[in-house]
Amino acid sequence: MKLWRKPFDYAEKATTSGQVFIDEERCKGCGYCVEFCPREVLKMSTELSPKGYNLAVVQDESKCLACGFCEVICPEFAIRISTTNEK
């Protein structure tokens, strides 16, 4: 029985480019997605949302590997990744 977990490696998981969808109604601007993105796809907006938050926005979607870090780390479930393999 294994008592340890294998570290997550985005290079193993990422197989294709991805498209990032951010739900602006759910995003509270915590910045976890920006901080943990290995390819710096996201950045924090300088503009405030109607609720008063600085939202995460897509900076350069062409860099996205669809690793899913941002999707998993978001506490508000405001991010969804779609790969080019999905229909």
PDB file with one MODEL, atoms N, CA, C and O in Angstrom:
MODEL        1
ATOM      1  N   MET A   1       0.844  -1.174   0.000  1.00  0.00           N
ATOM      2  CA  MET A   1       0.000   0.000   0.000  1.00  0.00           C
ATOM      3  C   MET A   1       0.893   1.243   0.000  1.00  0.00           C
ATOM      4  O   MET A   1       1.803   1.361   0.821  1.00  0.00           O
ATOM      5  N   LYS A   2       0.626   2.170  -0.930  1.00  0.00           N
ATOM      6  CA  LYS A   2       1.380   3.419  -0.990  1.00  0.00           C
ATOM      7  C   LYS A   2       0.832   4.406   0.035  1.00  0.00           C
ATOM      8  O   LYS A   2      -0.379   4.572   0.181  1.00  0.00           O
ATOM      9  N   LEU A   3       1.746   5.051   0.730  1.00  0.00           N
ATOM     10  CA  LEU A   3       1.345   6.047   1.713  1.00  0.00           C
ATOM     11  C   LEU A   3       1.764   7.450   1.302  1.00  0.00           C
ATOM     12  O   LEU A   3       1.691   8.377   2.108  1.00  0.00           O
ATOM     13  N   TRP A   4       2.196   7.615   0.076  1.00  0.00           N
ATOM     14  CA  TRP A   4       2.591   8.930  -0.412  1.00  0.00           C
ATOM     15  C   TRP A   4       1.939   9.162  -1.764  1.00  0.00           C
ATOM     16  O   TRP A   4       1.548   8.224  -2.459  1.00  0.00           O
ATOM     17  N   ARG A   5       1.834  10.412  -2.110  1.00  0.00           N
ATOM     18  CA  ARG A   5       1.236  10.755  -3.397  1.00  0.00           C
ATOM     19  C   ARG A   5       2.319  11.216  -4.352  1.00  0.00           C
ATOM     20  O   ARG A   5       3.320  11.806  -3.946  1.00  0.00           O
ATOM     21  N   LYS A   6       2.108  10.943  -5.596  1.00  0.00           N
ATOM     22  CA  LYS A   6       3.031  11.388  -6.637  1.00  0.00           C
ATOM     23  C   LYS A   6       2.807  12.876  -6.892  1.00  0.00           C
ATOM     24  O   LYS A   6       1.662  13.306  -7.031  1.00  0.00           O
ATOM     25  N   PRO A   7       3.869  13.667  -6.957  1.00  0.00           N
ATOM     26  CA  PRO A   7       3.700  15.093  -7.256  1.00  0.00           C
ATOM     27  C   PRO A   7       3.057  15.290  -8.631  1.00  0.00           C
ATOM     28  O   PRO A   7       3.344  14.555  -9.576  1.00  0.00           O
ATOM     29  N   PHE A   8       2.197  16.279  -8.720  1.00  0.00           N
ATOM     30  CA  PHE A   8       1.515  16.584  -9.971  1.00  0.00           C
ATOM     31  C   PHE A   8       2.475  17.328 -10.889  1.00  0.00           C
ATOM     32  O   PHE A   8       3.062  18.336 -10.495  1.00  0.00           O
ATOM     33  N   ASP A   9       2.630  16.844 -12.086  1.00  0.00           N
ATOM     34  CA  ASP A   9       3.522  17.475 -13.054  1.00  0.00           C
ATOM     35  C   ASP A   9       2.678  17.931 -14.239  1.00  0.00           C
ATOM     36  O   ASP A   9       2.099  17.107 -14.947  1.00  0.00           O
ATOM     37  N   TYR A  10       2.609  19.241 -14.455  1.00  0.00           N
ATOM     38  CA  TYR A  10       1.748  19.745 -15.521  1.00  0.00           C
ATOM     39  C   TYR A  10       2.193  19.260 -16.892  1.00  0.00           C
ATOM     40  O   TYR A  10       1.367  19.169 -17.800  1.00  0.00           O
ATOM     41  N   ALA A  11       3.468  18.946 -17.071  1.00  0.00           N
ATOM     42  CA  ALA A  11       3.955  18.477 -18.371  1.00  0.00           C
ATOM     43  C   ALA A  11       3.363  17.114 -18.717  1.00  0.00           C
ATOM     44  O   ALA A  11       3.137  16.816 -19.890  1.00  0.00           O
ATOM     45  N   GLU A  12       3.111  16.284 -17.700  1.00  0.00           N
ATOM     46  CA  GLU A  12       2.494  14.978 -17.945  1.00  0.00           C
ATOM     47  C   GLU A  12       1.022  15.131 -18.290  1.00  0.00           C
ATOM     48  O   GLU A  12       0.523  14.446 -19.182  1.00  0.00           O
ATOM     49  N   LYS A  13       0.317  16.024 -17.592  1.00  0.00           N
ATOM     50  CA  LYS A  13      -1.113  16.175 -17.787  1.00  0.00           C
ATOM     51  C   LYS A  13      -1.443  16.950 -19.062  1.00  0.00           C
ATOM     52  O   LYS A  13      -2.377  16.595 -19.781  1.00  0.00           O
ATOM     53  N   ALA A  14      -0.702  17.975 -19.337  1.00  0.00           N
ATOM     54  CA  ALA A  14      -0.997  18.836 -20.473  1.00  0.00           C
ATOM     55  C   ALA A  14      -0.668  18.134 -21.782  1.00  0.00           C
ATOM     56  O   ALA A  14       0.472  17.733 -22.020  1.00  0.00           O
ATOM     57  N   THR A  15      -1.670  17.995 -22.613  1.00  0.00           N
ATOM     58  CA  THR A  15      -1.474  17.301 -23.877  1.00  0.00           C
ATOM     59  C   THR A  15      -1.782  18.181 -25.083  1.00  0.00           C
ATOM     60  O   THR A  15      -1.363  17.877 -26.199  1.00  0.00           O
ATOM     61  N   THR A  16      -2.503  19.257 -24.863  1.00  0.00           N
ATOM     62  CA  THR A  16      -2.926  20.092 -25.975  1.00  0.00           C
ATOM     63  C   THR A  16      -3.165  21.512 -25.485  1.00  0.00           C
ATOM     64  O   THR A  16      -3.124  21.776 -24.283  1.00  0.00           O
ATOM     65  N   SER A  17      -3.408  22.405 -26.398  1.00  0.00           N
ATOM     66  CA  SER A  17      -3.697  23.778 -25.988  1.00  0.00           C
ATOM     67  C   SER A  17      -5.111  23.865 -25.424  1.00  0.00           C
ATOM     68  O   SER A  17      -5.967  23.031 -25.718  1.00  0.00           O
ATOM     69  N   GLY A  18      -5.332  24.873 -24.624  1.00  0.00           N
ATOM     70  CA  GLY A  18      -6.632  25.005 -23.987  1.00  0.00           C
ATOM     71  C   GLY A  18      -7.208  26.390 -24.137  1.00  0.00           C
ATOM     72  O   GLY A  18      -6.524  27.337 -24.525  1.00  0.00           O
ATOM     73  N   GLN A  19      -8.484  26.485 -23.818  1.00  0.00           N
ATOM     74  CA  GLN A  19      -9.186  27.755 -23.828  1.00  0.00           C
ATOM     75  C   GLN A  19      -9.716  27.985 -22.415  1.00  0.00           C
ATOM     76  O   GLN A  19     -10.346  27.102 -21.833  1.00  0.00           O
ATOM     77  N   VAL A  20      -9.463  29.167 -21.867  1.00  0.00           N
ATOM     78  CA  VAL A  20      -9.815  29.478 -20.485  1.00  0.00           C
ATOM     79  C   VAL A  20     -11.097  30.302 -20.451  1.00  0.00           C
ATOM     80  O   VAL A  20     -11.217  31.316 -21.139  1.00  0.00           O
ATOM     81  N   PHE A  21     -12.051  29.851 -19.639  1.00  0.00           N
ATOM     82  CA  PHE A  21     -13.294  30.585 -19.438  1.00  0.00           C
ATOM     83  C   PHE A  21     -13.374  30.993 -17.975  1.00  0.00           C
ATOM     84  O   PHE A  21     -13.287  30.140 -17.091  1.00  0.00           O
ATOM     85  N   ILE A  22     -13.539  32.289 -17.707  1.00  0.00           N
ATOM     86  CA  ILE A  22     -13.640  32.795 -16.342  1.00  0.00           C
ATOM     87  C   ILE A  22     -15.038  33.367 -16.141  1.00  0.00           C
ATOM     88  O   ILE A  22     -15.464  34.260 -16.874  1.00  0.00           O
ATOM     89  N   ASP A  23     -15.753  32.844 -15.134  1.00  0.00           N
ATOM     90  CA  ASP A  23     -17.085  33.331 -14.792  1.00  0.00           C
ATOM     91  C   ASP A  23     -16.923  34.579 -13.927  1.00  0.00           C
ATOM     92  O   ASP A  23     -16.573  34.480 -12.751  1.00  0.00           O
ATOM     93  N   GLU A  24     -17.176  35.739 -14.500  1.00  0.00           N
ATOM     94  CA  GLU A  24     -16.964  37.003 -13.799  1.00  0.00           C
ATOM     95  C   GLU A  24     -17.921  37.186 -12.629  1.00  0.00           C
ATOM     96  O   GLU A  24     -17.634  37.957 -11.714  1.00  0.00           O
ATOM     97  N   GLU A  25     -19.055  36.489 -12.645  1.00  0.00           N
ATOM     98  CA  GLU A  25     -20.002  36.568 -11.531  1.00  0.00           C
ATOM     99  C   GLU A  25     -19.472  35.841 -10.297  1.00  0.00           C
ATOM    100  O   GLU A  25     -19.783  36.221  -9.169  1.00  0.00           O
ATOM    101  N   ARG A  26     -18.678  34.804 -10.510  1.00  0.00           N
ATOM    102  CA  ARG A  26     -18.161  34.007  -9.394  1.00  0.00           C
ATOM    103  C   ARG A  26     -16.788  34.450  -8.910  1.00  0.00           C
ATOM    104  O   ARG A  26     -16.473  34.292  -7.730  1.00  0.00           O
ATOM    105  N   CYS A  27     -15.974  34.997  -9.789  1.00  0.00           N
ATOM    106  CA  CYS A  27     -14.597  35.360  -9.449  1.00  0.00           C
ATOM    107  C   CYS A  27     -14.575  36.442  -8.377  1.00  0.00           C
ATOM    108  O   CYS A  27     -15.244  37.469  -8.497  1.00  0.00           O
ATOM    109  N   LYS A  28     -13.796  36.194  -7.327  1.00  0.00           N
ATOM    110  CA  LYS A  28     -13.664  37.160  -6.234  1.00  0.00           C
ATOM    111  C   LYS A  28     -12.273  37.783  -6.196  1.00  0.00           C
ATOM    112  O   LYS A  28     -11.950  38.510  -5.256  1.00  0.00           O
ATOM    113  N   GLY A  29     -11.445  37.511  -7.202  1.00  0.00           N
ATOM    114  CA  GLY A  29     -10.146  38.158  -7.307  1.00  0.00           C
ATOM    115  C   GLY A  29      -9.121  37.715  -6.290  1.00  0.00           C
ATOM    116  O   GLY A  29      -8.280  38.515  -5.879  1.00  0.00           O
ATOM    117  N   CYS A  30      -9.165  36.457  -5.872  1.00  0.00           N
ATOM    118  CA  CYS A  30      -8.206  35.973  -4.868  1.00  0.00           C
ATOM    119  C   CYS A  30      -6.789  35.892  -5.430  1.00  0.00           C
ATOM    120  O   CYS A  30      -5.818  36.049  -4.689  1.00  0.00           O
ATOM    121  N   GLY A  31      -6.664  35.647  -6.743  1.00  0.00           N
ATOM    122  CA  GLY A  31      -5.355  35.617  -7.388  1.00  0.00           C
ATOM    123  C   GLY A  31      -4.644  34.281  -7.351  1.00  0.00           C
ATOM    124  O   GLY A  31      -3.516  34.180  -7.834  1.00  0.00           O
ATOM    125  N   TYR A  32      -5.269  33.247  -6.792  1.00  0.00           N
ATOM    126  CA  TYR A  32      -4.634  31.925  -6.753  1.00  0.00           C
ATOM    127  C   TYR A  32      -4.325  31.419  -8.157  1.00  0.00           C
ATOM    128  O   TYR A  32      -3.253  30.863  -8.395  1.00  0.00           O
ATOM    129  N   CYS A  33      -5.246  31.607  -9.075  1.00  0.00           N
ATOM    130  CA  CYS A  33      -5.054  31.117 -10.442  1.00  0.00           C
ATOM    131  C   CYS A  33      -3.852  31.794 -11.100  1.00  0.00           C
ATOM    132  O   CYS A  33      -3.071  31.146 -11.797  1.00  0.00           O
ATOM    133  N   VAL A  34      -3.712  33.081 -10.877  1.00  0.00           N
ATOM    134  CA  VAL A  34      -2.596  33.837 -11.451  1.00  0.00           C
ATOM    135  C   VAL A  34      -1.282  33.376 -10.836  1.00  0.00           C
ATOM    136  O   VAL A  34      -0.286  33.206 -11.538  1.00  0.00           O
ATOM    137  N   GLU A  35      -1.285  33.176  -9.527  1.00  0.00           N
ATOM    138  CA  GLU A  35      -0.072  32.790  -8.813  1.00  0.00           C
ATOM    139  C   GLU A  35       0.407  31.390  -9.185  1.00  0.00           C
ATOM    140  O   GLU A  35       1.612  31.160  -9.283  1.00  0.00           O
ATOM    141  N   PHE A  36      -0.514  30.455  -9.393  1.00  0.00           N
ATOM    142  CA  PHE A  36      -0.132  29.065  -9.611  1.00  0.00           C
ATOM    143  C   PHE A  36      -0.067  28.639 -11.072  1.00  0.00           C
ATOM    144  O   PHE A  36       0.325  27.507 -11.354  1.00  0.00           O
ATOM    145  N   CYS A  37      -0.435  29.502 -12.004  1.00  0.00           N
ATOM    146  CA  CYS A  37      -0.359  29.144 -13.424  1.00  0.00           C
ATOM    147  C   CYS A  37       1.109  29.013 -13.835  1.00  0.00           C
ATOM    148  O   CYS A  37       1.866  29.977 -13.722  1.00  0.00           O
ATOM    149  N   PRO A  38       1.520  27.834 -14.312  1.00  0.00           N
ATOM    150  CA  PRO A  38       2.928  27.641 -14.662  1.00  0.00           C
ATOM    151  C   PRO A  38       3.352  28.379 -15.931  1.00  0.00           C
ATOM    152  O   PRO A  38       4.548  28.538 -16.173  1.00  0.00           O
ATOM    153  N   ARG A  39       2.407  28.829 -16.736  1.00  0.00           N
ATOM    154  CA  ARG A  39       2.736  29.488 -18.000  1.00  0.00           C
ATOM    155  C   ARG A  39       2.351  30.967 -18.053  1.00  0.00           C
ATOM    156  O   ARG A  39       2.462  31.590 -19.109  1.00  0.00           O
ATOM    157  N   GLU A  40       1.906  31.532 -16.941  1.00  0.00           N
ATOM    158  CA  GLU A  40       1.513  32.943 -16.859  1.00  0.00           C
ATOM    159  C   GLU A  40       0.463  33.316 -17.906  1.00  0.00           C
ATOM    160  O   GLU A  40       0.596  34.316 -18.611  1.00  0.00           O
ATOM    161  N   VAL A  41      -0.572  32.500 -17.990  1.00  0.00           N
ATOM    162  CA  VAL A  41      -1.662  32.740 -18.934  1.00  0.00           C
ATOM    163  C   VAL A  41      -2.605  33.818 -18.402  1.00  0.00           C
ATOM    164  O   VAL A  41      -3.170  34.588 -19.179  1.00  0.00           O
ATOM    165  N   LEU A  42      -2.776  33.875 -17.090  1.00  0.00           N
ATOM    166  CA  LEU A  42      -3.725  34.793 -16.470  1.00  0.00           C
ATOM    167  C   LEU A  42      -3.013  35.954 -15.788  1.00  0.00           C
ATOM    168  O   LEU A  42      -1.835  35.866 -15.441  1.00  0.00           O
ATOM    169  N   LYS A  43      -3.747  37.034 -15.606  1.00  0.00           N
ATOM    170  CA  LYS A  43      -3.248  38.176 -14.841  1.00  0.00           C
ATOM    171  C   LYS A  43      -4.439  38.798 -14.119  1.00  0.00           C
ATOM    172  O   LYS A  43      -5.591  38.507 -14.441  1.00  0.00           O
ATOM    173  N   MET A  44      -4.154  39.648 -13.148  1.00  0.00           N
ATOM    174  CA  MET A  44      -5.212  40.336 -12.421  1.00  0.00           C
ATOM    175  C   MET A  44      -5.567  41.620 -13.171  1.00  0.00           C
ATOM    176  O   MET A  44      -4.684  42.360 -13.605  1.00  0.00           O
ATOM    177  N   SER A  45      -6.842  41.870 -13.315  1.00  0.00           N
ATOM    178  CA  SER A  45      -7.324  43.066 -13.995  1.00  0.00           C
ATOM    179  C   SER A  45      -7.103  44.290 -13.107  1.00  0.00           C
ATOM    180  O   SER A  45      -7.134  44.189 -11.881  1.00  0.00           O
ATOM    181  N   THR A  46      -6.886  45.419 -13.721  1.00  0.00           N
ATOM    182  CA  THR A  46      -6.755  46.666 -12.966  1.00  0.00           C
ATOM    183  C   THR A  46      -8.118  47.316 -12.742  1.00  0.00           C
ATOM    184  O   THR A  46      -8.263  48.193 -11.890  1.00  0.00           O
ATOM    185  N   GLU A  47      -9.116  46.880 -13.512  1.00  0.00           N
ATOM    186  CA  GLU A  47     -10.468  47.421 -13.375  1.00  0.00           C
ATOM    187  C   GLU A  47     -11.243  46.623 -12.334  1.00  0.00           C
ATOM    188  O   GLU A  47     -11.021  45.423 -12.167  1.00  0.00           O
ATOM    189  N   LEU A  48     -12.148  47.294 -11.640  1.00  0.00           N
ATOM    190  CA  LEU A  48     -12.979  46.634 -10.638  1.00  0.00           C
ATOM    191  C   LEU A  48     -14.262  46.107 -11.270  1.00  0.00           C
ATOM    192  O   LEU A  48     -14.821  46.716 -12.182  1.00  0.00           O
ATOM    193  N   SER A  49     -14.712  44.964 -10.767  1.00  0.00           N
ATOM    194  CA  SER A  49     -15.990  44.410 -11.195  1.00  0.00           C
ATOM    195  C   SER A  49     -17.110  45.186 -10.496  1.00  0.00           C
ATOM    196  O   SER A  49     -16.830  45.972  -9.591  1.00  0.00           O
ATOM    197  N   PRO A  50     -18.368  44.984 -10.895  1.00  0.00           N
ATOM    198  CA  PRO A  50     -19.477  45.655 -10.200  1.00  0.00           C
ATOM    199  C   PRO A  50     -19.527  45.327  -8.700  1.00  0.00           C
ATOM    200  O   PRO A  50     -20.060  46.106  -7.910  1.00  0.00           O
ATOM    201  N   LYS A  51     -18.970  44.171  -8.316  1.00  0.00           N
ATOM    202  CA  LYS A  51     -18.947  43.787  -6.900  1.00  0.00           C
ATOM    203  C   LYS A  51     -17.736  44.363  -6.171  1.00  0.00           C
ATOM    204  O   LYS A  51     -17.632  44.229  -4.951  1.00  0.00           O
ATOM    205  N   GLY A  52     -16.820  45.001  -6.897  1.00  0.00           N
ATOM    206  CA  GLY A  52     -15.665  45.637  -6.281  1.00  0.00           C
ATOM    207  C   GLY A  52     -14.405  44.798  -6.225  1.00  0.00           C
ATOM    208  O   GLY A  52     -13.496  45.100  -5.451  1.00  0.00           O
ATOM    209  N   TYR A  53     -14.331  43.737  -7.041  1.00  0.00           N
ATOM    210  CA  TYR A  53     -13.165  42.859  -7.062  1.00  0.00           C
ATOM    211  C   TYR A  53     -12.304  43.124  -8.297  1.00  0.00           C
ATOM    212  O   TYR A  53     -12.821  43.479  -9.356  1.00  0.00           O
ATOM    213  N   ASN A  54     -11.004  42.951  -8.155  1.00  0.00           N
ATOM    214  CA  ASN A  54     -10.111  42.905  -9.313  1.00  0.00           C
ATOM    215  C   ASN A  54     -10.149  41.476  -9.829  1.00  0.00           C
ATOM    216  O   ASN A  54      -9.664  40.567  -9.156  1.00  0.00           O
ATOM    217  N   LEU A  55     -10.703  41.264 -10.985  1.00  0.00           N
ATOM    218  CA  LEU A  55     -10.896  39.921 -11.517  1.00  0.00           C
ATOM    219  C   LEU A  55      -9.654  39.404 -12.222  1.00  0.00           C
ATOM    220  O   LEU A  55      -8.807  40.174 -12.674  1.00  0.00           O
ATOM    221  N   ALA A  56      -9.566  38.092 -12.305  1.00  0.00           N
ATOM    222  CA  ALA A  56      -8.539  37.453 -13.125  1.00  0.00           C
ATOM    223  C   ALA A  56      -8.997  37.525 -14.575  1.00  0.00           C
ATOM    224  O   ALA A  56     -10.173  37.315 -14.873  1.00  0.00           O
ATOM    225  N   VAL A  57      -8.076  37.820 -15.463  1.00  0.00           N
ATOM    226  CA  VAL A  57      -8.378  37.875 -16.893  1.00  0.00           C
ATOM    227  C   VAL A  57      -7.304  37.108 -17.655  1.00  0.00           C
ATOM    228  O   VAL A  57      -6.192  36.910 -17.166  1.00  0.00           O
ATOM    229  N   VAL A  58      -7.657  36.688 -18.847  1.00  0.00           N
ATOM    230  CA  VAL A  58      -6.719  35.948 -19.688  1.00  0.00           C
ATOM    231  C   VAL A  58      -5.738  36.931 -20.313  1.00  0.00           C
ATOM    232  O   VAL A  58      -6.137  37.899 -20.960  1.00  0.00           O
ATOM    233  N   GLN A  59      -4.468  36.672 -20.112  1.00  0.00           N
ATOM    234  CA  GLN A  59      -3.410  37.530 -20.650  1.00  0.00           C
ATOM    235  C   GLN A  59      -2.940  37.024 -22.008  1.00  0.00           C
ATOM    236  O   GLN A  59      -2.857  37.798 -22.962  1.00  0.00           O
ATOM    237  N   ASP A  60      -2.632  35.732 -22.103  1.00  0.00           N
ATOM    238  CA  ASP A  60      -2.129  35.150 -23.347  1.00  0.00           C
ATOM    239  C   ASP A  60      -2.581  33.696 -23.432  1.00  0.00           C
ATOM    240  O   ASP A  60      -1.899  32.792 -22.950  1.00  0.00           O
ATOM    241  N   GLU A  61      -3.737  33.487 -24.050  1.00  0.00           N
ATOM    242  CA  GLU A  61      -4.330  32.153 -24.107  1.00  0.00           C
ATOM    243  C   GLU A  61      -3.505  31.177 -24.944  1.00  0.00           C
ATOM    244  O   GLU A  61      -3.638  29.964 -24.778  1.00  0.00           O
ATOM    245  N   SER A  62      -2.668  31.678 -25.827  1.00  0.00           N
ATOM    246  CA  SER A  62      -1.855  30.792 -26.666  1.00  0.00           C
ATOM    247  C   SER A  62      -0.836  30.008 -25.843  1.00  0.00           C
ATOM    248  O   SER A  62      -0.349  28.972 -26.296  1.00  0.00           O
ATOM    249  N   LYS A  63      -0.504  30.483 -24.646  1.00  0.00           N
ATOM    250  CA  LYS A  63       0.438  29.779 -23.772  1.00  0.00           C
ATOM    251  C   LYS A  63      -0.214  28.641 -22.988  1.00  0.00           C
ATOM    252  O   LYS A  63       0.492  27.802 -22.427  1.00  0.00           O
ATOM    253  N   CYS A  64      -1.538  28.596 -22.940  1.00  0.00           N
ATOM    254  CA  CYS A  64      -2.264  27.633 -22.103  1.00  0.00           C
ATOM    255  C   CYS A  64      -2.029  26.198 -22.568  1.00  0.00           C
ATOM    256  O   CYS A  64      -2.193  25.872 -23.744  1.00  0.00           O
ATOM    257  N   LEU A  65      -1.639  25.345 -21.612  1.00  0.00           N
ATOM    258  CA  LEU A  65      -1.413  23.924 -21.889  1.00  0.00           C
ATOM    259  C   LEU A  65      -2.569  23.051 -21.429  1.00  0.00           C
ATOM    260  O   LEU A  65      -2.504  21.828 -21.552  1.00  0.00           O
ATOM    261  N   ALA A  66      -3.616  23.654 -20.905  1.00  0.00           N
ATOM    262  CA  ALA A  66      -4.771  22.938 -20.370  1.00  0.00           C
ATOM    263  C   ALA A  66      -4.374  22.002 -19.233  1.00  0.00           C
ATOM    264  O   ALA A  66      -4.914  20.903 -19.112  1.00  0.00           O
ATOM    265  N   CYS A  67      -3.427  22.439 -18.398  1.00  0.00           N
ATOM    266  CA  CYS A  67      -2.993  21.609 -17.270  1.00  0.00           C
ATOM    267  C   CYS A  67      -4.064  21.549 -16.190  1.00  0.00           C
ATOM    268  O   CYS A  67      -4.133  20.571 -15.446  1.00  0.00           O
ATOM    269  N   GLY A  68      -4.893  22.572 -16.094  1.00  0.00           N
ATOM    270  CA  GLY A  68      -5.991  22.568 -15.140  1.00  0.00           C
ATOM    271  C   GLY A  68      -5.653  23.091 -13.756  1.00  0.00           C
ATOM    272  O   GLY A  68      -6.505  23.049 -12.868  1.00  0.00           O
ATOM    273  N   PHE A  69      -4.438  23.582 -13.541  1.00  0.00           N
ATOM    274  CA  PHE A  69      -4.071  24.120 -12.224  1.00  0.00           C
ATOM    275  C   PHE A  69      -5.049  25.204 -11.789  1.00  0.00           C
ATOM    276  O   PHE A  69      -5.558  25.167 -10.669  1.00  0.00           O
ATOM    277  N   CYS A  70      -5.313  26.160 -12.660  1.00  0.00           N
ATOM    278  CA  CYS A  70      -6.179  27.282 -12.301  1.00  0.00           C
ATOM    279  C   CYS A  70      -7.595  26.804 -11.983  1.00  0.00           C
ATOM    280  O   CYS A  70      -8.237  27.308 -11.062  1.00  0.00           O
ATOM    281  N   GLU A  71      -8.065  25.842 -12.744  1.00  0.00           N
ATOM    282  CA  GLU A  71      -9.411  25.308 -12.557  1.00  0.00           C
ATOM    283  C   GLU A  71      -9.544  24.606 -11.209  1.00  0.00           C
ATOM    284  O   GLU A  71     -10.561  24.747 -10.530  1.00  0.00           O
ATOM    285  N   VAL A  72      -8.525  23.857 -10.826  1.00  0.00           N
ATOM    286  CA  VAL A  72      -8.548  23.099  -9.577  1.00  0.00           C
ATOM    287  C   VAL A  72      -8.343  24.005  -8.365  1.00  0.00           C
ATOM    288  O   VAL A  72      -8.957  23.785  -7.321  1.00  0.00           O
ATOM    289  N   ILE A  73      -7.496  25.011  -8.489  1.00  0.00           N
ATOM    290  CA  ILE A  73      -7.133  25.847  -7.337  1.00  0.00           C
ATOM    291  C   ILE A  73      -8.187  26.905  -7.022  1.00  0.00           C
ATOM    292  O   ILE A  73      -8.198  27.438  -5.912  1.00  0.00           O
ATOM    293  N   CYS A  74      -9.062  27.220  -7.954  1.00  0.00           N
ATOM    294  CA  CYS A  74     -10.057  28.278  -7.754  1.00  0.00           C
ATOM    295  C   CYS A  74     -11.075  27.883  -6.681  1.00  0.00           C
ATOM    296  O   CYS A  74     -11.815  26.918  -6.870  1.00  0.00           O
ATOM    297  N   PRO A  75     -11.129  28.614  -5.550  1.00  0.00           N
ATOM    298  CA  PRO A  75     -12.062  28.264  -4.481  1.00  0.00           C
ATOM    299  C   PRO A  75     -13.519  28.575  -4.824  1.00  0.00           C
ATOM    300  O   PRO A  75     -14.427  28.063  -4.168  1.00  0.00           O
ATOM    301  N   GLU A  76     -13.752  29.392  -5.823  1.00  0.00           N
ATOM    302  CA  GLU A  76     -15.111  29.782  -6.210  1.00  0.00           C
ATOM    303  C   GLU A  76     -15.618  29.025  -7.438  1.00  0.00           C
ATOM    304  O   GLU A  76     -16.735  29.275  -7.891  1.00  0.00           O
ATOM    305  N   PHE A  77     -14.823  28.109  -7.982  1.00  0.00           N
ATOM    306  CA  PHE A  77     -15.177  27.342  -9.184  1.00  0.00           C
ATOM    307  C   PHE A  77     -15.544  28.273 -10.341  1.00  0.00           C
ATOM    308  O   PHE A  77     -16.502  28.029 -11.075  1.00  0.00           O
ATOM    309  N   ALA A  78     -14.763  29.343 -10.486  1.00  0.00           N
ATOM    310  CA  ALA A  78     -15.049  30.360 -11.497  1.00  0.00           C
ATOM    311  C   ALA A  78     -14.301  30.133 -12.803  1.00  0.00           C
ATOM    312  O   ALA A  78     -14.494  30.883 -13.760  1.00  0.00           O
ATOM    313  N   ILE A  79     -13.446  29.106 -12.861  1.00  0.00           N
ATOM    314  CA  ILE A  79     -12.630  28.883 -14.056  1.00  0.00           C
ATOM    315  C   ILE A  79     -12.936  27.520 -14.649  1.00  0.00           C
ATOM    316  O   ILE A  79     -13.060  26.521 -13.940  1.00  0.00           O
ATOM    317  N   ARG A  80     -13.056  27.508 -15.969  1.00  0.00           N
ATOM    318  CA  ARG A  80     -13.239  26.251 -16.695  1.00  0.00           C
ATOM    319  C   ARG A  80     -12.261  26.241 -17.859  1.00  0.00           C
ATOM    320  O   ARG A  80     -12.095  27.240 -18.558  1.00  0.00           O
ATOM    321  N   ILE A  81     -11.617  25.096 -18.054  1.00  0.00           N
ATOM    322  CA  ILE A  81     -10.677  24.926 -19.159  1.00  0.00           C
ATOM    323  C   ILE A  81     -11.313  24.008 -20.196  1.00  0.00           C
ATOM    324  O   ILE A  81     -11.833  22.944 -19.859  1.00  0.00           O
ATOM    325  N   SER A  82     -11.269  24.415 -21.427  1.00  0.00           N
ATOM    326  CA  SER A  82     -11.754  23.598 -22.532  1.00  0.00           C
ATOM    327  C   SER A  82     -10.571  23.304 -23.444  1.00  0.00           C
ATOM    328  O   SER A  82      -9.854  24.216 -23.857  1.00  0.00           O
ATOM    329  N   THR A  83     -10.373  22.039 -23.752  1.00  0.00           N
ATOM    330  CA  THR A  83      -9.274  21.676 -24.640  1.00  0.00           C
ATOM    331  C   THR A  83      -9.775  21.601 -26.069  1.00  0.00           C
ATOM    332  O   THR A  83     -10.977  21.502 -26.313  1.00  0.00           O
ATOM    333  N   THR A  84      -8.853  21.648 -27.003  1.00  0.00           N
ATOM    334  CA  THR A  84      -9.233  21.574 -28.411  1.00  0.00           C
ATOM    335  C   THR A  84      -9.698  20.173 -28.782  1.00  0.00           C
ATOM    336  O   THR A  84     -10.298  19.981 -29.840  1.00  0.00           O
ATOM    337  N   ASN A  85      -9.426  19.186 -27.918  1.00  0.00           N
ATOM    338  CA  ASN A  85      -9.881  17.821 -28.169  1.00  0.00           C
ATOM    339  C   ASN A  85     -11.350  17.640 -27.831  1.00  0.00           C
ATOM    340  O   ASN A  85     -11.992  16.723 -28.343  1.00  0.00           O
ATOM    341  N   GLU A  86     -11.902  18.511 -26.964  1.00  0.00           N
ATOM    342  CA  GLU A  86     -13.300  18.396 -26.566  1.00  0.00           C
ATOM    343  C   GLU A  86     -14.204  18.906 -27.669  1.00  0.00           C
ATOM    344  O   GLU A  86     -13.834  19.791 -28.441  1.00  0.00           O
ATOM    345  N   LYS A  87     -15.386  18.335 -27.730  1.00  0.00           N
ATOM    346  CA  LYS A  87     -16.375  18.781 -28.721  1.00  0.00           C
ATOM    347  C   LYS A  87     -17.544  19.411 -28.027  1.00  0.00           C
ATOM    348  O   LYS A  87     -18.487  19.852 -28.685  1.00  0.00           O
TER     349      LYS A  87
ENDMDL
END
